[in-house]
Amino acid sequence: MAGAIDPVGGGTVVLTADHKSPHSLPDGKWTGTLDDWQTLCARHQQEKKNFIDDVTGRKNLREMVRAAGKSVKLQIYADLKAYFGDS
């Protein structure tokens, strides 16, 4: 909601136009219509940028884990221990 106070970062919410598919993806599908775009607040725009590697267009898993809550991090840790072993 434009003009509202951001409950996480504080300050006024600013809405921006954002492309749904990263420009860096070689197989990006652009139709030239409004369906190519979405509305995001500035904070979510920055989060999206941090979660997509600008060079490869792939998800930046390290940043996604860093941003996850403690319970999700513990589940990821348990999954990795199960995969690699506990040593």
N, CA, C and O atoms as a GROMACS GRO file, in nm:
protein
  348
    1MET      N    1   0.084  -0.118   0.000
    1MET     CA    2   0.000   0.000   0.000
    1MET      C    3   0.089   0.124   0.000
    1MET      O    4   0.155   0.154   0.100
    2ALA      N    5   0.090   0.193  -0.108
    2ALA     CA    6   0.172   0.312  -0.121
    2ALA      C    7   0.139   0.412  -0.011
    2ALA      O    8   0.022   0.437   0.018
    3GLY      N    9   0.244   0.467   0.050
    3GLY     CA   10   0.226   0.568   0.154
    3GLY      C   11   0.214   0.511   0.293
    3GLY      O   12   0.226   0.587   0.390
    4ALA      N   13   0.192   0.380   0.308
    4ALA     CA   14   0.183   0.318   0.441
    4ALA      C   15   0.324   0.310   0.501
    4ALA      O   16   0.423   0.332   0.431
    5ILE      N   17   0.332   0.280   0.629
    5ILE     CA   18   0.461   0.263   0.695
    5ILE      C   19   0.504   0.117   0.683
    5ILE      O   20   0.428   0.027   0.717
    6ASP      N   21   0.627   0.095   0.634
    6ASP     CA   22   0.682  -0.040   0.619
    6ASP      C   23   0.703  -0.099   0.759
    6ASP      O   24   0.781  -0.044   0.837
    7PRO      N   25   0.635  -0.210   0.792
    7PRO     CA   26   0.647  -0.266   0.926
    7PRO      C   27   0.784  -0.326   0.956
    7PRO      O   28   0.817  -0.346   1.073
    8VAL      N   29   0.863  -0.357   0.854
    8VAL     CA   30   0.994  -0.416   0.875
    8VAL      C   31   1.103  -0.311   0.874
    8VAL      O   32   1.180  -0.300   0.970
    9GLY      N   33   1.110  -0.234   0.768
    9GLY     CA   34   1.218  -0.138   0.752
    9GLY      C   35   1.184   0.002   0.801
    9GLY      O   36   1.272   0.087   0.811
   10GLY      N   37   1.056   0.027   0.832
   10GLY     CA   38   1.016   0.162   0.869
   10GLY      C   39   1.012   0.250   0.746
   10GLY      O   40   1.047   0.205   0.636
   11GLY      N   41   0.971   0.370   0.762
   11GLY     CA   42   0.964   0.463   0.649
   11GLY      C   43   0.840   0.440   0.566
   11GLY      O   44   0.764   0.346   0.590
   12THR      N   45   0.823   0.525   0.470
   12THR     CA   46   0.705   0.520   0.384
   12THR      C   47   0.724   0.419   0.272
   12THR      O   48   0.831   0.411   0.212
   13VAL      N   49   0.621   0.341   0.246
   13VAL     CA   50   0.626   0.242   0.138
   13VAL      C   51   0.622   0.314   0.004
   13VAL      O   52   0.535   0.398  -0.021
   14VAL      N   53   0.716   0.280  -0.083
   14VAL     CA   54   0.722   0.335  -0.218
   14VAL      C   55   0.705   0.218  -0.314
   14VAL      O   56   0.781   0.122  -0.308
   15LEU      N   57   0.606   0.226  -0.403
   15LEU     CA   58   0.583   0.120  -0.501
   15LEU      C   59   0.660   0.148  -0.629
   15LEU      O   60   0.670   0.263  -0.673
   16THR      N   61   0.714   0.042  -0.688
   16THR     CA   62   0.792   0.056  -0.811
   16THR      C   63   0.749  -0.051  -0.911
   16THR      O   64   0.700  -0.157  -0.873
   17ALA      N   65   0.767  -0.021  -1.039
   17ALA     CA   66   0.743  -0.120  -1.145
   17ALA      C   67   0.864  -0.212  -1.152
   17ALA      O   68   0.978  -0.166  -1.142
   18ASP      N   69   0.839  -0.341  -1.168
   18ASP     CA   70   0.947  -0.439  -1.169
   18ASP      C   71   0.920  -0.542  -1.277
   18ASP      O   72   0.807  -0.586  -1.296
   19HIS      N   73   1.025  -0.582  -1.349
   19HIS     CA   74   1.011  -0.688  -1.449
   19HIS      C   75   1.008  -0.821  -1.378
   19HIS      O   76   1.087  -0.844  -1.286
   20LYS      N   77   0.918  -0.910  -1.418
   20LYS     CA   78   0.902  -1.040  -1.351
   20LYS      C   79   1.020  -1.132  -1.378
   20LYS      O   80   1.063  -1.205  -1.289
   21SER      N   81   1.071  -1.131  -1.499
   21SER     CA   82   1.182  -1.217  -1.538
   21SER      C   83   1.310  -1.134  -1.540
   21SER      O   84   1.314  -1.030  -1.605
   22PRO      N   85   1.416  -1.179  -1.470
   22PRO     CA   86   1.540  -1.101  -1.470
   22PRO      C   87   1.594  -1.077  -1.610
   22PRO      O   88   1.590  -1.165  -1.695
   23HIS      N   89   1.644  -0.957  -1.633
   23HIS     CA   90   1.702  -0.922  -1.764
   23HIS      C   91   1.820  -1.013  -1.799
   23HIS      O   92   1.849  -1.035  -1.917
   24SER      N   93   1.889  -1.064  -1.696
   24SER     CA   94   2.009  -1.143  -1.722
   24SER      C   95   1.979  -1.283  -1.773
   24SER      O   96   2.070  -1.351  -1.821
   25LEU      N   97   1.855  -1.327  -1.763
   25LEU     CA   98   1.823  -1.461  -1.812
   25LEU      C   99   1.821  -1.464  -1.964
   25LEU      O  100   1.748  -1.386  -2.026
   26PRO      N  101   1.899  -1.551  -2.026
   26PRO     CA  102   1.903  -1.556  -2.172
   26PRO      C  103   1.772  -1.604  -2.234
   26PRO      O  104   1.741  -1.570  -2.348
   27ASP      N  105   1.696  -1.683  -2.160
   27ASP     CA  106   1.572  -1.737  -2.215
   27ASP      C  107   1.449  -1.661  -2.165
   27ASP      O  108   1.338  -1.715  -2.166
   28GLY      N  109   1.469  -1.536  -2.122
   28GLY     CA  110   1.357  -1.456  -2.073
   28GLY      C  111   1.248  -1.443  -2.179
   28GLY      O  112   1.277  -1.421  -2.297
   29LYS      N  113   1.127  -1.456  -2.137
   29LYS     CA  114   1.013  -1.448  -2.229
   29LYS      C  115   0.945  -1.311  -2.211
   29LYS      O  116   0.875  -1.289  -2.112
   30TRP      N  117   0.966  -1.222  -2.304
   30TRP     CA  118   0.906  -1.089  -2.299
   30TRP      C  119   0.796  -1.080  -2.404
   30TRP      O  120   0.819  -1.104  -2.522
   31THR      N  121   0.677  -1.044  -2.359
   31THR     CA  122   0.565  -1.034  -2.452
   31THR      C  123   0.539  -0.890  -2.495
   31THR      O  124   0.465  -0.865  -2.591
   32GLY      N  125   0.601  -0.794  -2.425
   32GLY     CA  126   0.578  -0.654  -2.458
   32GLY      C  127   0.447  -0.602  -2.401
   32GLY      O  128   0.398  -0.497  -2.444
   33THR      N  129   0.389  -0.674  -2.306
   33THR     CA  130   0.263  -0.632  -2.245
   33THR      C  131   0.282  -0.610  -2.095
   33THR      O  132   0.391  -0.633  -2.042
   34LEU      N  133   0.178  -0.565  -2.029
   34LEU     CA  134   0.183  -0.544  -1.885
   34LEU      C  135   0.203  -0.674  -1.808
   34LEU      O  136   0.242  -0.671  -1.691
   35ASP      N  137   0.178  -0.788  -1.872
   35ASP     CA  138   0.200  -0.917  -1.806
   35ASP      C  139   0.347  -0.941  -1.774
   35ASP      O  140   0.378  -1.029  -1.693
   36ASP      N  141   0.438  -0.866  -1.835
   36ASP     CA  142   0.581  -0.878  -1.808
   36ASP      C  143   0.621  -0.809  -1.679
   36ASP      O  144   0.734  -0.825  -1.632
   37TRP      N  145   0.530  -0.732  -1.620
   37TRP     CA  146   0.564  -0.645  -1.507
   37TRP      C  147   0.482  -0.678  -1.383
   37TRP      O  148   0.375  -0.738  -1.391
   38GLN      N  149   0.536  -0.637  -1.269
   38GLN     CA  150   0.465  -0.649  -1.142
   38GLN      C  151   0.496  -0.524  -1.058
   38GLN      O  152   0.591  -0.452  -1.087
   39THR      N  153   0.416  -0.500  -0.958
   39THR     CA  154   0.438  -0.389  -0.868
   39THR      C  155   0.499  -0.441  -0.739
   39THR      O  156   0.443  -0.531  -0.675
   40LEU      N  157   0.614  -0.386  -0.700
   40LEU     CA  158   0.679  -0.424  -0.575
   40LEU      C  159   0.713  -0.298  -0.496
   40LEU      O  160   0.738  -0.192  -0.554
   41CYS      N  161   0.715  -0.311  -0.363
   41CYS     CA  162   0.764  -0.200  -0.282
   41CYS      C  163   0.917  -0.203  -0.290
   41CYS      O  164   0.976  -0.303  -0.330
   42ALA      N  165   0.979  -0.094  -0.252
   42ALA     CA  166   1.125  -0.082  -0.264
   42ALA      C  167   1.198  -0.191  -0.186
   42ALA      O  168   1.299  -0.243  -0.233
   43ARG      N  169   1.147  -0.227  -0.067
   43ARG     CA  170   1.214  -0.331   0.013
   43ARG      C  171   1.209  -0.465  -0.058
   43ARG      O  172   1.311  -0.535  -0.064
   44HIS      N  173   1.093  -0.503  -0.112
   44HIS     CA  174   1.083  -0.631  -0.182
   44HIS      C  175   1.160  -0.629  -0.314
   44HIS      O  176   1.209  -0.733  -0.359
   45GLN      N  177   1.170  -0.514  -0.374
   45GLN     CA  178   1.251  -0.500  -0.496
   45GLN      C  179   1.397  -0.533  -0.463
   45GLN      O  180   1.464  -0.604  -0.539
   46GLN      N  181   1.446  -0.480  -0.351
   46GLN     CA  182   1.585  -0.505  -0.310
   46GLN      C  183   1.605  -0.653  -0.273
   46GLN      O  184   1.707  -0.712  -0.308
   47GLU      N  185   1.507  -0.711  -0.204
   47GLU     CA  186   1.518  -0.854  -0.170
   47GLU      C  187   1.525  -0.939  -0.295
   47GLU      O  188   1.605  -1.033  -0.303
   48LYS      N  189   1.441  -0.907  -0.394
   48LYS     CA  190   1.442  -0.983  -0.519
   48LYS      C  191   1.579  -0.972  -0.585
   48LYS      O  192   1.633  -1.070  -0.636
   49LYS      N  193   1.635  -0.852  -0.584
   49LYS     CA  194   1.766  -0.830  -0.645
   49LYS      C  195   1.873  -0.914  -0.573
   49LYS      O  196   1.959  -0.973  -0.638
   50ASN      N  197   1.866  -0.919  -0.440
   50ASN     CA  198   1.964  -0.994  -0.364
   50ASN      C  199   1.952  -1.144  -0.384
   50ASN      O  200   2.050  -1.217  -0.370
   51PHE      N  201   1.832  -1.192  -0.419
   51PHE     CA  202   1.809  -1.334  -0.431
   51PHE      C  203   1.835  -1.388  -0.571
   51PHE      O  204   1.831  -1.510  -0.590
   52ILE      N  205   1.861  -1.303  -0.668
   52ILE     CA  206   1.890  -1.346  -0.805
   52ILE      C  207   2.030  -1.299  -0.842
   52ILE      O  208   2.062  -1.181  -0.831
   53ASP      N  209   2.115  -1.392  -0.885
   53ASP     CA  210   2.250  -1.358  -0.927
   53ASP      C  211   2.242  -1.286  -1.061
   53ASP      O  212   2.192  -1.341  -1.159
   54ASP      N  213   2.292  -1.162  -1.066
   54ASP     CA  214   2.284  -1.080  -1.187
   54ASP      C  215   2.361  -1.139  -1.304
   54ASP      O  216   2.327  -1.115  -1.420
   55VAL      N  217   2.465  -1.217  -1.276
   55VAL     CA  218   2.548  -1.271  -1.384
   55VAL      C  219   2.485  -1.396  -1.445
   55VAL      O  220   2.476  -1.408  -1.567
   56THR      N  221   2.441  -1.488  -1.359
   56THR     CA  222   2.391  -1.616  -1.409
   56THR      C  223   2.239  -1.621  -1.423
   56THR      O  224   2.186  -1.702  -1.499
   57GLY      N  225   2.169  -1.533  -1.350
   57GLY     CA  226   2.023  -1.537  -1.350
   57GLY      C  227   1.968  -1.645  -1.259
   57GLY      O  228   1.847  -1.666  -1.252
   58ARG      N  229   2.058  -1.715  -1.188
   58ARG     CA  230   2.016  -1.823  -1.098
   58ARG      C  231   1.986  -1.768  -0.959
   58ARG      O  232   2.030  -1.658  -0.923
   59LYS      N  233   1.912  -1.845  -0.881
   59LYS     CA  234   1.882  -1.805  -0.744
   59LYS      C  235   2.009  -1.803  -0.661
   59LYS      O  236   2.093  -1.893  -0.673
   60ASN      N  237   2.023  -1.702  -0.577
   60ASN     CA  238   2.137  -1.688  -0.488
   60ASN      C  239   2.100  -1.756  -0.356
   60ASN      O  240   2.046  -1.693  -0.265
   61LEU      N  241   2.129  -1.885  -0.347
   61LEU     CA  242   2.086  -1.964  -0.232
   61LEU      C  243   2.147  -1.918  -0.101
   61LEU      O  244   2.082  -1.925   0.003
   62ARG      N  245   2.270  -1.870  -0.105
   62ARG     CA  246   2.332  -1.821   0.018
   62ARG      C  247   2.254  -1.705   0.077
   62ARG      O  248   2.230  -1.700   0.198
   63GLU      N  249   2.214  -1.612  -0.006
   63GLU     CA  250   2.136  -1.497   0.044
   63GLU      C  251   1.998  -1.541   0.091
   63GLU      O  252   1.946  -1.486   0.188
   64MET      N  253   1.940  -1.639   0.024
   64MET     CA  254   1.809  -1.687   0.065
   64MET      C  255   1.817  -1.752   0.204
   64MET      O  256   1.727  -1.733   0.287
   65VAL      N  257   1.924  -1.828   0.228
   65VAL     CA  258   1.940  -1.890   0.360
   65VAL      C  259   1.967  -1.783   0.465
   65VAL      O  260   1.912  -1.789   0.575
   66ARG      N  261   2.050  -1.686   0.433
   66ARG     CA  262   2.078  -1.578   0.529
   66ARG      C  263   1.951  -1.504   0.570
   66ARG      O  264   1.937  -1.464   0.685
   67ALA      N  265   1.861  -1.487   0.477
   67ALA     CA  266   1.738  -1.412   0.505
   67ALA      C  267   1.631  -1.497   0.573
   67ALA      O  268   1.534  -1.443   0.626
   68ALA      N  269   1.649  -1.629   0.573
   68ALA     CA  270   1.549  -1.718   0.632
   68ALA      C  271   1.547  -1.707   0.784
   68ALA      O  272   1.645  -1.667   0.846
   69GLY      N  273   1.434  -1.741   0.841
   69GLY     CA  274   1.421  -1.742   0.987
   69GLY      C  275   1.495  -1.860   1.048
   69GLY      O  276   1.540  -1.951   0.977
   70LYS      N  277   1.508  -1.859   1.180
   70LYS     CA  278   1.586  -1.961   1.251
   70LYS      C  279   1.532  -2.102   1.226
   70LYS      O  280   1.610  -2.194   1.204
   71SER      N  281   1.400  -2.119   1.228
   71SER     CA  282   1.345  -2.255   1.211
   71SER      C  283   1.376  -2.310   1.071
   71SER      O  284   1.404  -2.429   1.057
   72VAL      N  285   1.374  -2.225   0.970
   72VAL     CA  286   1.407  -2.269   0.834
   72VAL      C  287   1.555  -2.302   0.825
   72VAL      O  288   1.593  -2.401   0.763
   73LYS      N  289   1.640  -2.219   0.887
   73LYS     CA  290   1.784  -2.246   0.887
   73LYS      C  291   1.814  -2.379   0.956
   73LYS      O  292   1.900  -2.454   0.910
   74LEU      N  293   1.745  -2.408   1.066
   74LEU     CA  294   1.767  -2.535   1.136
   74LEU      C  295   1.726  -2.653   1.048
   74LEU      O  296   1.791  -2.758   1.051
   75GLN      N  297   1.620  -2.639   0.972
   75GLN     CA  298   1.577  -2.746   0.882
   75GLN      C  299   1.678  -2.766   0.768
   75GLN      O  300   1.709  -2.879   0.731
   76ILE      N  301   1.728  -2.657   0.715
   76ILE     CA  302   1.831  -2.666   0.610
   76ILE      C  303   1.956  -2.734   0.665
   76ILE      O  304   2.015  -2.819   0.599
   77TYR      N  305   1.994  -2.697   0.786
   77TYR     CA  306   2.111  -2.757   0.851
   77TYR      C  307   2.091  -2.908   0.870
   77TYR      O  308   2.181  -2.987   0.843
   78ALA      N  309   1.972  -2.946   0.916
   78ALA     CA  310   1.942  -3.088   0.934
   78ALA      C  311   1.946  -3.162   0.801
   78ALA      O  312   1.998  -3.274   0.793
   79ASP      N  313   1.893  -3.101   0.696
   79ASP     CA  314   1.897  -3.163   0.562
   79ASP      C  315   2.040  -3.183   0.515
   79ASP      O  316   2.073  -3.288   0.460
   80LEU      N  317   2.125  -3.083   0.536
   80LEU     CA  318   2.265  -3.092   0.493
   80LEU      C  319   2.341  -3.198   0.574
   80LEU      O  320   2.423  -3.272   0.520
   81LYS      N  321   2.314  -3.203   0.704
   81LYS     CA  322   2.377  -3.306   0.787
   81LYS      C  323   2.336  -3.444   0.742
   81LYS      O  324   2.419  -3.536   0.737
   82ALA      N  325   2.208  -3.461   0.709
   82ALA     CA  326   2.160  -3.592   0.662
   82ALA      C  327   2.227  -3.628   0.529
   82ALA      O  328   2.257  -3.745   0.506
   83TYR      N  329   2.249  -3.532   0.445
   83TYR     CA  330   2.309  -3.557   0.314
   83TYR      C  331   2.459  -3.586   0.325
   83TYR      O  332   2.509  -3.683   0.269
   84PHE      N  333   2.530  -3.498   0.399
   84PHE     CA  334   2.677  -3.508   0.406
   84PHE      C  335   2.727  -3.592   0.523
   84PHE      O  336   2.844  -3.629   0.526
   85GLY      N  337   2.641  -3.622   0.618
   85GLY     CA  338   2.685  -3.692   0.739
   85GLY      C  339   2.709  -3.591   0.850
   85GLY      O  340   2.710  -3.470   0.826
   86ASP      N  341   2.728  -3.639   0.968
   86ASP     CA  342   2.734  -3.551   1.086
   86ASP      C  343   2.876  -3.512   1.123
   86ASP      O  344   2.895  -3.435   1.217
   87SER      N  345   2.977  -3.562   1.053
   87SER     CA  346   3.115  -3.534   1.093
   87SER      C  347   3.171  -3.409   1.031
   87SER      O  348   3.286  -3.373   1.056
   0.00000   0.00000   0.00000
